[in-house]
Amino acid sequence: MKAYWLIVVVICCTLSCKKTQVHIGPGLFGKWEVRHTMGSIVGYDSTFKAGNGRVLQFSQDSTYRSYNKQKLLQTGKFHIRPTDYPTANSLAILFDNSEYVQVFILKGDSLQIGMDVNDGVETDFVKISD
């Protein structure tokens, strides 16, 4: 009888879990170049010219690559999930199964990642290729 109730509890818990999937259109995929970073407790603020080589590339298989002047710095997996910060129905991006959530705003050829905490850093990107 205990095994029966254990199975019932496990099934109920499994069915009650909802995974919210966020569909990101093809606008995210491609190469993005850093144009501005700002934030942190020390007031970091830096602007970068076009062609600076600080590139973040997103692929449709949920992988990313980070480059600095054509040199690969990092590669891994990313996923997008809903968050209620800074407002309800916002989106967050997570890299490499990290629990460190970064606010994610995609508007046309502009991408903003960061500022998830008061002393966080925000990075603004411009799309340079699909």
N, CA, C and O atoms as a printed pandas DataFrame, in Angstrom:
     atom_number atom_name residue_name chain_id  residue_number  x_coord  y_coord  z_coord
0              1         N          MET        A               1    0.817   -1.194    0.000
1              2        CA          MET        A               1    0.000    0.000    0.000
2              3         C          MET        A               1    0.864    1.263    0.000
3              4         O          MET        A               1    0.521    2.249   -0.653
4              5         N          LYS        A               2    2.003    1.237    0.742
5              6        CA          LYS        A               2    2.890    2.395    0.765
6              7         C          LYS        A               2    3.461    2.663   -0.628
7              8         O          LYS        A               2    3.595    3.816   -1.038
8              9         N          ALA        A               3    3.789    1.612   -1.341
9             10        CA          ALA        A               3    4.329    1.769   -2.689
10            11         C          ALA        A               3    3.300    2.417   -3.606
11            12         O          ALA        A               3    3.653    3.235   -4.456
12            13         N          TYR        A               4    2.040    2.059   -3.442
13            14        CA          TYR        A               4    0.965    2.647   -4.238
14            15         C          TYR        A               4    0.903    4.155   -4.021
15            16         O          TYR        A               4    0.847    4.918   -4.985
16            17         N          TRP        A               5    0.913    4.585   -2.769
17            18        CA          TRP        A               5    0.836    6.019   -2.467
18            19         C          TRP        A               5    2.087    6.758   -2.936
19            20         O          TRP        A               5    2.008    7.912   -3.359
20            21         N          LEU        A               6    3.217    6.108   -2.864
21            22        CA          LEU        A               6    4.446    6.717   -3.355
22            23         C          LEU        A               6    4.356    6.957   -4.862
23            24         O          LEU        A               6    4.759    8.012   -5.352
24            25         N          ILE        A               7    3.834    5.985   -5.586
25            26        CA          ILE        A               7    3.663    6.132   -7.036
26            27         C          ILE        A               7    2.681    7.259   -7.344
27            28         O          ILE        A               7    2.918    8.062   -8.246
28            29         N          VAL        A               8    1.581    7.320   -6.597
29            30        CA          VAL        A               8    0.588    8.380   -6.806
30            31         C          VAL        A               8    1.214    9.755   -6.560
31            32         O          VAL        A               8    0.992   10.677   -7.345
32            33         N          VAL        A               9    1.983    9.907   -5.496
33            34        CA          VAL        A               9    2.622   11.181   -5.175
34            35         C          VAL        A               9    3.621   11.567   -6.263
35            36         O          VAL        A               9    3.658   12.722   -6.687
36            37         N          VAL        A              10    4.419   10.622   -6.712
37            38        CA          VAL        A              10    5.408   10.908   -7.754
38            39         C          VAL        A              10    4.719   11.344   -9.048
39            40         O          VAL        A              10    5.156   12.299   -9.691
40            41         N          ILE        A              11    3.658   10.659   -9.427
41            42        CA          ILE        A              11    2.929   11.009  -10.651
42            43         C          ILE        A              11    2.308   12.401  -10.514
43            44         O          ILE        A              11    2.389   13.206  -11.442
44            45         N          CYS        A              12    1.696   12.686   -9.378
45            46        CA          CYS        A              12    1.085   14.005   -9.167
46            47         C          CYS        A              12    2.121   15.118   -9.221
47            48         O          CYS        A              12    1.882   16.168   -9.817
48            49         N          CYS        A              13    3.261   14.889   -8.605
49            50        CA          CYS        A              13    4.330   15.895   -8.617
50            51         C          CYS        A              13    4.856   16.107  -10.025
51            52         O          CYS        A              13    5.109   17.240  -10.434
52            53         N          THR        A              14    5.018   15.032  -10.760
53            54        CA          THR        A              14    5.527   15.119  -12.130
54            55         C          THR        A              14    4.549   15.877  -13.015
55            56         O          THR        A              14    4.960   16.728  -13.804
56            57         N          LEU        A              15    3.275   15.581  -12.896
57            58        CA          LEU        A              15    2.278   16.245  -13.728
58            59         C          LEU        A              15    2.071   17.701  -13.344
59            60         O          LEU        A              15    1.691   18.513  -14.188
60            61         N          SER        A              16    2.312   18.043  -12.095
61            62        CA          SER        A              16    2.090   19.423  -11.662
62            63         C          SER        A              16    3.239   20.346  -12.042
63            64         O          SER        A              16    3.072   21.566  -12.029
64            65         N          CYS        A              17    4.405   19.793  -12.381
65            66        CA          CYS        A              17    5.536   20.616  -12.798
66            67         C          CYS        A              17    5.294   21.130  -14.203
67            68         O          CYS        A              17    4.964   20.363  -15.107
68            69         N          LYS        A              18    5.461   22.434  -14.381
69            70        CA          LYS        A              18    5.298   23.033  -15.694
70            71         C          LYS        A              18    6.621   23.631  -16.121
71            72         O          LYS        A              18    7.221   24.431  -15.404
72            73         N          LYS        A              19    7.055   23.239  -17.274
73            74        CA          LYS        A              19    8.241   23.852  -17.845
74            75         C          LYS        A              19    7.779   24.886  -18.844
75            76         O          LYS        A              19    7.104   24.560  -19.821
76            77         N          THR        A              20    8.134   26.107  -18.607
77            78        CA          THR        A              20    7.752   27.160  -19.516
78            79         C          THR        A              20    8.803   27.269  -20.600
79            80         O          THR        A              20    9.971   27.550  -20.329
80            81         N          GLN        A              21    8.380   27.047  -21.815
81            82        CA          GLN        A              21    9.300   27.163  -22.927
82            83         C          GLN        A              21    9.098   28.526  -23.576
83            84         O          GLN        A              21    7.972   28.986  -23.761
84            85         N          VAL        A              22   10.191   29.144  -23.909
85            86        CA          VAL        A              22   10.154   30.442  -24.545
86            87         C          VAL        A              22   10.647   30.266  -25.969
87            88         O          VAL        A              22   11.748   29.763  -26.197
88            89         N          HIS        A              23    9.840   30.678  -26.912
89            90        CA          HIS        A              23   10.252   30.590  -28.313
90            91         C          HIS        A              23   10.921   31.900  -28.706
91            92         O          HIS        A              23   10.319   32.970  -28.626
92            93         N          ILE        A              24   12.152   31.798  -29.123
93            94        CA          ILE        A              24   12.895   32.960  -29.599
94            95         C          ILE        A              24   12.970   32.849  -31.107
95            96         O          ILE        A              24   13.437   31.843  -31.641
96            97         N          GLY        A              25   12.518   33.867  -31.784
97            98        CA          GLY        A              25   12.535   33.875  -33.241
98            99         C          GLY        A              25   13.954   33.902  -33.782
99           100         O          GLY        A              25   14.922   33.984  -33.025
100          101         N          PRO        A              26   14.062   33.834  -35.089
101          102        CA          PRO        A              26   15.382   33.775  -35.716
102          103         C          PRO        A              26   16.206   35.051  -35.541
103          104         O          PRO        A              26   17.395   35.056  -35.860
104          105         N          GLY        A              27   15.608   36.122  -35.046
105          106        CA          GLY        A              27   16.338   37.378  -34.865
106          107         C          GLY        A              27   17.518   37.280  -33.924
107          108         O          GLY        A              27   18.458   38.067  -34.039
108          109         N          LEU        A              28   17.498   36.345  -33.002
109          110        CA          LEU        A              28   18.606   36.195  -32.057
110          111         C          LEU        A              28   19.829   35.560  -32.711
111          112         O          LEU        A              28   20.963   35.901  -32.376
112          113         N          PHE        A              29   19.604   34.651  -33.629
113          114        CA          PHE        A              29   20.697   33.861  -34.176
114          115         C          PHE        A              29   21.567   34.696  -35.108
115          116         O          PHE        A              29   21.076   35.428  -35.968
116          117         N          GLY        A              30   22.860   34.562  -34.908
117          118        CA          GLY        A              30   23.821   35.314  -35.697
118          119         C          GLY        A              30   24.907   35.883  -34.807
119          120         O          GLY        A              30   25.093   35.443  -33.673
120          121         N          LYS        A              31   25.620   36.865  -35.332
121          122        CA          LYS        A              31   26.740   37.472  -34.605
122          123         C          LYS        A              31   26.369   38.865  -34.124
123          124         O          LYS        A              31   25.788   39.668  -34.854
124          125         N          TRP        A              32   26.727   39.129  -32.860
125          126        CA          TRP        A              32   26.445   40.393  -32.194
126          127         C          TRP        A              32   27.759   40.981  -31.687
127          128         O          TRP        A              32   28.569   40.278  -31.084
128          129         N          GLU        A              33   27.963   42.263  -31.934
129          130        CA          GLU        A              33   29.197   42.914  -31.490
130          131         C          GLU        A              33   28.892   43.885  -30.355
131          132         O          GLU        A              33   27.903   44.617  -30.404
132          133         N          VAL        A              34   29.737   43.889  -29.344
133          134        CA          VAL        A              34   29.582   44.779  -28.188
134          135         C          VAL        A              34   29.739   46.233  -28.630
135          136         O          VAL        A              34   30.638   46.572  -29.400
136          137         N          ARG        A              35   28.844   47.084  -28.124
137          138        CA          ARG        A              35   28.948   48.517  -28.385
138          139         C          ARG        A              35   29.075   49.330  -27.093
139          140         O          ARG        A              35   29.655   50.416  -27.085
140          141         N          HIS        A              36   28.522   48.785  -25.998
141          142        CA          HIS        A              36   28.548   49.546  -24.745
142          143         C          HIS        A              36   28.408   48.602  -23.562
143          144         O          HIS        A              36   27.608   47.667  -23.600
144          145         N          THR        A              37   29.176   48.843  -22.523
145          146        CA          THR        A              37   29.007   48.145  -21.245
146          147         C          THR        A              37   28.972   49.187  -20.145
147          148         O          THR        A              37   29.680   50.193  -20.192
148          149         N          MET        A              38   28.137   48.927  -19.159
149          150        CA          MET        A              38   28.042   49.860  -18.042
150          151         C          MET        A              38   27.540   49.136  -16.807
151          152         O          MET        A              38   26.944   48.062  -16.897
152          153         N          GLY        A              39   27.789   49.735  -15.656
153          154        CA          GLY        A              39   27.258   49.208  -14.418
154          155         C          GLY        A              39   28.324   48.849  -13.418
155          156         O          GLY        A              39   29.444   49.356  -13.477
156          157         N          SER        A              40   27.984   47.994  -12.520
157          158        CA          SER        A              40   28.741   47.509  -11.374
158          159         C          SER        A              40   28.820   48.574  -10.306
159          160         O          SER        A              40   28.497   49.739  -10.536
160          161         N          ILE        A              41   29.238   48.169   -9.180
161          162        CA          ILE        A              41   29.287   49.051   -8.009
162          163         C          ILE        A              41   30.322   50.165   -8.175
163          164         O          ILE        A              41   30.238   51.199   -7.513
164          165         N          VAL        A              42   31.305   49.950   -9.067
165          166        CA          VAL        A              42   32.345   50.965   -9.270
166          167         C          VAL        A              42   32.001   51.923  -10.407
167          168         O          VAL        A              42   32.794   52.814  -10.714
168          169         N          GLY        A              43   30.829   51.760  -11.042
169          170        CA          GLY        A              43   30.405   52.673  -12.081
170          171         C          GLY        A              43   31.108   52.489  -13.404
171          172         O          GLY        A              43   31.400   53.469  -14.089
172          173         N          TYR        A              44   31.385   51.263  -13.776
173          174        CA          TYR        A              44   32.046   50.940  -15.038
174          175         C          TYR        A              44   31.202   51.447  -16.205
175          176         O          TYR        A              44   29.986   51.256  -16.213
176          177         N          ASP        A              45   31.829   52.090  -17.189
177          178        CA          ASP        A              45   31.124   52.594  -18.361
178          179         C          ASP        A              45   32.111   52.678  -19.519
179          180         O          ASP        A              45   33.086   53.425  -19.453
180          181         N          SER        A              46   31.861   51.912  -20.583
181          182        CA          SER        A              46   32.786   51.902  -21.701
182          183         C          SER        A              46   32.014   51.749  -23.010
183          184         O          SER        A              46   31.084   50.948  -23.105
184          185         N          THR        A              47   32.411   52.524  -24.013
185          186        CA          THR        A              47   31.807   52.477  -25.333
186          187         C          THR        A              47   32.831   51.931  -26.322
187          188         O          THR        A              47   34.019   52.245  -26.238
188          189         N          PHE        A              48   32.355   51.103  -27.265
189          190        CA          PHE        A              48   33.236   50.455  -28.230
190          191         C          PHE        A              48   32.805   50.817  -29.646
191          192         O          PHE        A              48   31.611   50.868  -29.938
192          193         N          LYS        A              49   33.757   51.066  -30.512
193          194        CA          LYS        A              49   33.490   51.394  -31.908
194          195         C          LYS        A              49   33.149   50.132  -32.688
195          196         O          LYS        A              49   33.476   49.019  -32.277
196          197         N          ALA        A              50   32.482   50.332  -33.831
197          198        CA          ALA        A              50   32.195   49.218  -34.736
198          199         C          ALA        A              50   33.506   48.590  -35.191
199          200         O          ALA        A              50   34.493   49.287  -35.431
200          201         N          GLY        A              51   33.504   47.265  -35.307
201          202        CA          GLY        A              51   34.700   46.547  -35.726
202          203         C          GLY        A              51   35.662   46.252  -34.593
203          204         O          GLY        A              51   36.819   45.915  -34.845
204          205         N          ASN        A              52   35.212   46.369  -33.345
205          206        CA          ASN        A              52   36.090   46.144  -32.188
206          207         C          ASN        A              52   36.430   44.674  -31.962
207          208         O          ASN        A              52   37.365   44.374  -31.219
208          209         N          GLY        A              53   35.694   43.749  -32.584
209          210        CA          GLY        A              53   36.020   42.326  -32.489
210          211         C          GLY        A              53   35.499   41.607  -31.268
211          212         O          GLY        A              53   35.767   40.416  -31.106
212          213         N          ARG        A              54   34.760   42.286  -30.396
213          214        CA          ARG        A              54   34.135   41.628  -29.233
214          215         C          ARG        A              54   32.773   41.115  -29.684
215          216         O          ARG        A              54   31.799   41.868  -29.713
216          217         N          VAL        A              55   32.707   39.823  -30.038
217          218        CA          VAL        A              55   31.532   39.256  -30.697
218          219         C          VAL        A              55   30.955   38.104  -29.885
219          220         O          VAL        A              55   31.683   37.290  -29.318
220          221         N          LEU        A              56   29.630   38.060  -29.844
221          222        CA          LEU        A              56   28.885   36.966  -29.239
222          223         C          LEU        A              56   28.012   36.379  -30.341
223          224         O          LEU        A              56   27.218   37.091  -30.956
224          225         N          GLN        A              57   28.159   35.081  -30.589
225          226        CA          GLN        A              57   27.433   34.414  -31.667
226          227         C          GLN        A              57   26.466   33.396  -31.076
227          228         O          GLN        A              57   26.848   32.568  -30.250
228          229         N          PHE        A              58   25.201   33.469  -31.513
229          230        CA          PHE        A              58   24.174   32.521  -31.092
230          231         C          PHE        A              58   23.774   31.651  -32.274
231          232         O          PHE        A              58   23.551   32.155  -33.375
232          233         N          SER        A              59   23.682   30.333  -32.045
233          234        CA          SER        A              59   23.280   29.395  -33.090
234          235         C          SER        A              59   21.943   28.761  -32.734
235          236         O          SER        A              59   21.544   28.744  -31.570
236          237         N          GLN        A              60   21.257   28.242  -33.744
237          238        CA          GLN        A              60   19.930   27.660  -33.554
238          239         C          GLN        A              60   19.932   26.409  -32.693
239          240         O          GLN        A              60   18.882   26.020  -32.183
240          241         N          ASP        A              61   21.074   25.771  -32.518
241          242        CA          ASP        A              61   21.142   24.574  -31.674
242          243         C          ASP        A              61   21.389   24.930  -30.202
243          244         O          ASP        A              61   21.829   24.087  -29.420
244          245         N          SER        A              62   21.103   26.184  -29.832
245          246        CA          SER        A              62   21.245   26.687  -28.451
246          247         C          SER        A              62   22.691   26.694  -27.974
247          248         O          SER        A              62   22.956   26.507  -26.786
248          249         N          THR        A              63   23.620   26.908  -28.886
249          250        CA          THR        A              63   25.011   27.081  -28.502
250          251         C          THR        A              63   25.417   28.528  -28.761
251          252         O          THR        A              63   24.818   29.228  -29.578
252          253         N          TYR        A              64   26.444   28.949  -28.048
253          254        CA          TYR        A              64   26.983   30.283  -28.256
254          255         C          TYR        A              64   28.499   30.195  -28.355
255          256         O          TYR        A              64   29.122   29.226  -27.923
256          257         N          ARG        A              65   29.066   31.242  -28.939
257          258        CA          ARG        A              65   30.516   31.396  -29.004
258          259         C          ARG        A              65   30.827   32.846  -28.708
259          260         O          ARG        A              65   30.135   33.752  -29.174
260          261         N          SER        A              66   31.871   33.059  -27.929
261          262        CA          SER        A              66   32.322   34.404  -27.585
262          263         C          SER        A              66   33.724   34.604  -28.152
263          264         O          SER        A              66   34.610   33.771  -27.956
264          265         N          TYR        A              67   33.913   35.720  -28.857
265          266        CA          TYR        A              67   35.192   36.015  -29.505
266          267         C          TYR        A              67   35.717   37.375  -29.057
267          268         O          TYR        A              67   34.948   38.271  -28.708
268          269         N          ASN        A              68   37.015   37.509  -29.074
269          270        CA          ASN        A              68   37.661   38.806  -28.935
270          271         C          ASN        A              68   38.707   38.894  -30.038
271          272         O          ASN        A              68   39.709   38.179  -30.019
272          273         N          LYS        A              69   38.465   39.773  -30.993
273          274        CA          LYS        A              69   39.359   39.961  -32.147
274          275         C          LYS        A              69   39.627   38.642  -32.859
275          276         O          LYS        A              69   40.777   38.251  -33.058
276          277         N          GLN        A              70   38.559   37.970  -33.235
277          278        CA          GLN        A              70   38.567   36.701  -33.969
278          279         C          GLN        A              70   39.161   35.525  -33.186
279          280         O          GLN        A              70   39.305   34.436  -33.742
280          281         N          LYS        A              71   39.500   35.716  -31.933
281          282        CA          LYS        A              71   40.000   34.623  -31.105
282          283         C          LYS        A              71   38.844   34.088  -30.249
283          284         O          LYS        A              71   38.207   34.836  -29.508
284          285         N          LEU        A              72   38.587   32.780  -30.366
285          286        CA          LEU        A              72   37.517   32.153  -29.602
286          287         C          LEU        A              72   37.883   32.147  -28.117
287          288         O          LEU        A              72   38.902   31.583  -27.720
288          289         N          LEU        A              73   37.037   32.780  -27.308
289          290        CA          LEU        A              73   37.277   32.832  -25.864
290          291         C          LEU        A              73   36.479   31.773  -25.107
291          292         O          LEU        A              73   36.977   31.161  -24.162
292          293         N          GLN        A              74   35.229   31.565  -25.538
293          294        CA          GLN        A              74   34.361   30.668  -24.791
294          295         C          GLN        A              74   33.284   30.115  -25.717
295          296         O          GLN        A              74   32.857   30.788  -26.656
296          297         N          THR        A              75   32.855   28.908  -25.455
297          298        CA          THR        A              75   31.758   28.296  -26.177
298          299         C          THR        A              75   30.944   27.470  -25.194
299          300         O          THR        A              75   31.473   26.979  -24.197
300          301         N          GLY        A              76   29.667   27.320  -25.476
301          302        CA          GLY        A              76   28.819   26.547  -24.574
302          303         C          GLY        A              76   27.376   26.594  -25.002
303          304         O          GLY        A              76   27.064   26.927  -26.146
304          305         N          LYS        A              77   26.489   26.257  -24.076
305          306        CA          LYS        A              77   25.047   26.219  -24.314
306          307         C          LYS        A              77   24.387   27.398  -23.616
307          308         O          LYS        A              77   24.882   27.895  -22.605
308          309         N          PHE        A              78   23.259   27.839  -24.172
309          310        CA          PHE        A              78   22.462   28.883  -23.534
310          311         C          PHE        A              78   20.994   28.474  -23.592
311          312         O          PHE        A              78   20.601   27.641  -24.410
312          313         N          HIS        A              79   20.199   29.065  -22.721
313          314        CA          HIS        A              79   18.752   28.938  -22.852
314          315         C          HIS        A              79   18.083   30.197  -22.314
315          316         O          HIS        A              79   18.628   30.918  -21.479
316          317         N          ILE        A              80   16.887   30.428  -22.825
317          318        CA          ILE        A              80   16.109   31.606  -22.477
318          319         C          ILE        A              80   14.940   31.147  -21.625
319          320         O          ILE        A              80   14.316   30.127  -21.917
320          321         N          ARG        A              81   14.643   31.898  -20.571
321          322        CA          ARG        A              81   13.489   31.553  -19.743
322          323         C          ARG        A              81   12.795   32.835  -19.295
323          324         O          ARG        A              81   13.396   33.909  -19.291
324          325         N          PRO        A              82   11.526   32.713  -18.919
325          326        CA          PRO        A              82   10.815   33.897  -18.428
326          327         C          PRO        A              82   11.299   34.279  -17.037
327          328         O          PRO        A              82   11.762   33.433  -16.272
328          329         N          THR        A              83   11.187   35.555  -16.722
329          330        CA          THR        A              83   11.519   36.051  -15.390
330          331         C          THR        A              83   10.615   37.239  -15.080
331          332         O          THR        A              83   10.078   37.866  -15.993
332          333         N          ASP        A              84   10.451   37.540  -13.839
333          334        CA          ASP        A              84    9.629   38.682  -13.460
334          335         C          ASP        A              84   10.472   39.901  -13.102
335          336         O          ASP        A              84    9.954   40.886  -12.575
336          337         N          TYR        A              85   11.776   39.834  -13.388
337          338        CA          TYR        A              85   12.641   40.980  -13.134
338          339         C          TYR        A              85   13.166   41.494  -14.462
339          340         O          TYR        A              85   13.600   40.665  -15.261
340          341         N          PRO        A              86   13.166   42.733  -14.760
341          342        CA          PRO        A              86   12.748   43.863  -13.932
342          343         C          PRO        A              86   11.246   44.080  -13.938
343          344         O          PRO        A              86   10.726   44.783  -13.072
344          345         N          THR        A              87   10.522   43.483  -14.910
345          346        CA          THR        A              87    9.064   43.579  -14.945
346          347         C          THR        A              87    8.501   42.200  -15.271
347          348         O          THR        A              87    9.221   41.308  -15.718
348          349         N          ALA        A              88    7.221   42.046  -15.041
349          350        CA          ALA        A              88    6.569   40.779  -15.364
350          351         C          ALA        A              88    6.737   40.484  -16.850
351          352         O          ALA        A              88    6.744   41.398  -17.675
352          353         N          ASN        A              89    6.869   39.223  -17.179
353          354        CA          ASN        A              89    7.013   38.752  -18.558
354          355         C          ASN        A              89    8.317   39.184  -19.215
355          356         O          ASN        A              89    8.391   39.255  -20.442
356          357         N          SER        A              90    9.328   39.470  -18.436
357          358        CA          SER        A              90   10.651   39.733  -18.984
358          359         C          SER        A              90   11.296   38.402  -19.342
359          360         O          SER        A              90   10.788   37.341  -18.980
360          361         N          LEU        A              91   12.408   38.461  -20.051
361          362        CA          LEU        A              91   13.138   37.251  -20.406
362          363         C          LEU        A              91   14.524   37.282  -19.785
363          364         O          LEU        A              91   15.096   38.349  -19.559
364          365         N          ALA        A              92   15.050   36.105  -19.515
365          366        CA          ALA        A              92   16.396   35.978  -18.962
366          367         C          ALA        A              92   17.169   34.983  -19.818
367          368         O          ALA        A              92   16.589   34.065  -20.398
368          369         N          ILE        A              93   18.468   35.173  -19.889
369          370        CA          ILE        A              93   19.331   34.241  -20.598
370          371         C          ILE        A              93   20.283   33.625  -19.586
371          372         O          ILE        A              93   20.802   34.309  -18.704
372          373         N          LEU        A              94   20.501   32.341  -19.723
373          374        CA          LEU        A              94   21.421   31.613  -18.855
374          375         C          LEU        A              94   22.448   30.911  -19.732
375          376         O          LEU        A              94   22.095   30.268  -20.720
376          377         N          PHE        A              95   23.713   31.035  -19.368
377          378        CA          PHE        A              95   24.793   30.423  -20.122
378          379         C          PHE        A              95   25.349   29.219  -19.365
379          380         O          PHE        A              95   25.578   29.296  -18.158
380          381         N          ASP        A              96   25.564   28.117  -20.063
381          382        CA          ASP        A              96   26.230   26.926  -19.530
382          383         C          ASP        A              96   25.611   26.399  -18.242
383          384         O          ASP        A              96   26.328   26.091  -17.290
384          385         N          ASN        A              97   24.306   26.293  -18.208
385          386        CA          ASN        A              97   23.579   25.762  -17.050
386          387         C          ASN        A              97   23.811   26.542  -15.764
387          388         O          ASN        A              97   23.584   26.024  -14.671
388          389         N          SER        A              98   24.259   27.771  -15.889
389          390        CA          SER        A              98   24.456   28.625  -14.728
390          391         C          SER        A              98   23.107   29.005  -14.140
391          392         O          SER        A              98   22.112   29.084  -14.861
392          393         N          GLU        A              99   23.069   29.237  -12.858
393          394        CA          GLU        A              99   21.859   29.741  -12.241
394          395         C          GLU        A              99   21.882   31.266  -12.167
395          396         O          GLU        A              99   20.943   31.888  -11.670
396          397         N          TYR        A             100   22.961   31.854  -12.665
397          398        CA          TYR        A             100   23.100   33.301  -12.699
398          399         C          TYR        A             100   22.268   33.832  -13.856
399          400         O          TYR        A             100   22.635   33.665  -15.019
400          401         N          VAL        A             101   21.167   34.461  -13.541
401          402        CA          VAL        A             101   20.205   34.924  -14.527
402          403         C          VAL        A             101   20.575   36.331  -14.992
403          404         O          VAL        A             101   20.884   37.206  -14.183
404          405         N          GLN        A             102   20.538   36.530  -16.305
405          406        CA          GLN        A             102   20.802   37.846  -16.859
406          407         C          GLN        A             102   19.596   38.290  -17.679
407          408         O          GLN        A             102   19.089   37.527  -18.502
408          409         N          VAL        A             103   19.139   39.508  -17.461
409          410        CA          VAL        A             103   18.019   40.046  -18.212
410          411         C          VAL        A             103   18.405   40.081  -19.686
411          412         O          VAL        A             103   19.552   40.361  -20.035
412          413         N          PHE        A             104   17.441   39.798  -20.531
413          414        CA          PHE        A             104   17.670   39.629  -21.963
414          415         C          PHE        A             104   16.621   40.435  -22.719
415          416         O          PHE        A             104   15.429   40.143  -22.619
416          417         N          ILE        A             105   17.053   41.449  -23.476
417          418        CA          ILE        A             105   16.121   42.270  -24.242
418          419         C          ILE        A             105   16.593   42.302  -25.694
419          420         O          ILE        A             105   17.702   42.751  -25.988
420          421         N          LEU        A             106   15.745   41.825  -26.591
421          422        CA          LEU        A             106   16.043   41.783  -28.015
422          423         C          LEU        A             106   15.041   42.677  -28.741
423          424         O          LEU        A             106   13.834   42.442  -28.697
424          425         N          LYS        A             107   15.562   43.707  -29.409
425          426        CA          LYS        A             107   14.714   44.620  -30.183
426          427         C          LYS        A             107   15.379   44.874  -31.525
427          428         O          LYS        A             107   16.313   45.669  -31.631
428          429         N          GLY        A             108   14.882   44.183  -32.552
429          430        CA          GLY        A             108   15.445   44.353  -33.890
430          431         C          GLY        A             108   16.910   43.968  -33.926
431          432         O          GLY        A             108   17.265   42.828  -33.630
432          433         N          ASP        A             109   17.765   44.918  -34.290
433          434        CA          ASP        A             109   19.203   44.674  -34.374
434          435         C          ASP        A             109   19.945   45.083  -33.107
435          436         O          ASP        A             109   21.167   45.234  -33.121
436          437         N          SER        A             110   19.209   45.262  -32.010
437          438        CA          SER        A             110   19.819   45.619  -30.723
438          439         C          SER        A             110   19.548   44.515  -29.709
439          440         O          SER        A             110   18.444   43.978  -29.630
440          441         N          LEU        A             111   20.566   44.194  -28.946
441          442        CA          LEU        A             111   20.475   43.167  -27.915
442          443         C          LEU        A             111   21.101   43.713  -26.641
443          444         O          LEU        A             111   22.191   44.284  -26.667
444          445         N          GLN        A             112   20.407   43.531  -25.534
445          446        CA          GLN        A             112   20.906   43.981  -24.235
446          447         C          GLN        A             112   20.888   42.781  -23.296
447          448         O          GLN        A             112   19.874   42.093  -23.172
448          449         N          ILE        A             113   22.013   42.536  -22.640
449          450        CA          ILE        A             113   22.120   41.433  -21.686
450          451         C          ILE        A             113   22.705   41.980  -20.399
451          452         O          ILE        A             113   23.721   42.674  -20.421
452          453         N          GLY        A             114   22.065   41.670  -19.268
453          454        CA          GLY        A             114   22.631   42.023  -17.977
454          455         C          GLY        A             114   21.697   42.783  -17.074
455          456         O          GLY        A             114   20.478   42.756  -17.245
456          457         N          MET        A             115   22.282   43.460  -16.112
457          458        CA          MET        A             115   21.579   44.275  -15.127
458          459         C          MET        A             115   20.512   43.496  -14.366
459          460         O          MET        A             115   19.394   43.978  -14.184
460          461         N          ASP        A             116   20.858   42.297  -13.927
461          462        CA          ASP        A             116   19.913   41.494  -13.174
462          463         C          ASP        A             116   19.956   41.789  -11.690
463          464         O          ASP        A             116   19.077   41.357  -10.944
464          465         N          VAL        A             117   20.950   42.506  -11.261
465          466        CA          VAL        A             117   21.063   42.938   -9.872
466          467         C          VAL        A             117   21.527   44.388   -9.877
467          468         O          VAL        A             117   22.004   44.887  -10.896
468          469         N          ASN        A             118   21.387   45.058   -8.751
469          470        CA          ASN        A             118   21.721   46.480   -8.689
470          471         C          ASN        A             118   23.151   46.791   -9.083
471          472         O          ASN        A             118   23.407   47.830   -9.692
472          473         N          ASP        A             119   24.083   45.921   -8.753
473          474        CA          ASP        A             119   25.479   46.206   -9.084
474          475         C          ASP        A             119   25.966   45.374  -10.274
475          476         O          ASP        A             119   27.168   45.171  -10.443
476          477         N          GLY        A             120   25.033   44.897  -11.091
477          478        CA          GLY        A             120   25.376   44.094  -12.254
478          479         C          GLY        A             120   25.871   44.944  -13.410
479          480         O          GLY        A             120   25.831   46.173  -13.363
480          481         N          VAL        A             121   26.330   44.278  -14.429
481          482        CA          VAL        A             121   26.835   44.949  -15.622
482          483         C          VAL        A             121   25.874   44.685  -16.775
483          484         O          VAL        A             121   25.409   43.562  -16.965
484          485         N          GLU        A             122   25.586   45.722  -17.532
485          486        CA          GLU        A             122   24.752   45.622  -18.717
486          487         C          GLU        A             122   25.648   45.734  -19.939
487          488         O          GLU        A             122   26.545   46.576  -19.988
488          489         N          THR        A             123   25.399   44.875  -20.927
489          490        CA          THR        A             123   26.154   44.926  -22.171
490          491         C          THR        A             123   25.188   45.101  -23.326
491          492         O          THR        A             123   24.222   44.347  -23.449
492          493         N          ASP        A             124   25.438   46.084  -24.170
493          494        CA          ASP        A             124   24.617   46.347  -25.343
494          495         C          ASP        A             124   25.367   45.885  -26.589
495          496         O          ASP        A             124   26.554   46.163  -26.762
496          497         N          PHE        A             125   24.636   45.167  -27.459
497          498        CA          PHE        A             125   25.200   44.618  -28.680
498          499         C          PHE        A             125   24.442   45.145  -29.892
499          500         O          PHE        A             125   23.290   45.562  -29.783
500          501         N          VAL        A             126   25.102   45.120  -31.045
501          502        CA          VAL        A             126   24.482   45.408  -32.330
502          503         C          VAL        A             126   24.727   44.196  -33.222
503          504         O          VAL        A             126   25.828   43.646  -33.250
504          505         N          LYS        A             127   23.699   43.788  -33.943
505          506        CA          LYS        A             127   23.828   42.628  -34.821
506          507         C          LYS        A             127   24.687   42.983  -36.018
507          508         O          LYS        A             127   24.454   43.989  -36.689
508          509         N          ILE        A             128   25.701   42.134  -36.285
509          510        CA          ILE        A             128   26.601   42.408  -37.404
510          511         C          ILE        A             128   26.428   41.392  -38.537
511          512         O          ILE        A             128   26.844   41.660  -39.664
512          513         N          SER        A             129   25.825   40.235  -38.262
513          514        CA          SER        A             129   25.535   39.267  -39.331
514          515         C          SER        A             129   24.572   38.203  -38.835
515          516         O          SER        A             129   24.450   37.956  -37.636
516          517         N          ASP        A             130   23.895   37.583  -39.785
517          518        CA          ASP        A             130   22.960   36.488  -39.448
518          519         C          ASP        A             130   23.694   35.173  -39.347
519          520         O          ASP        A             130   23.079   34.142  -39.072
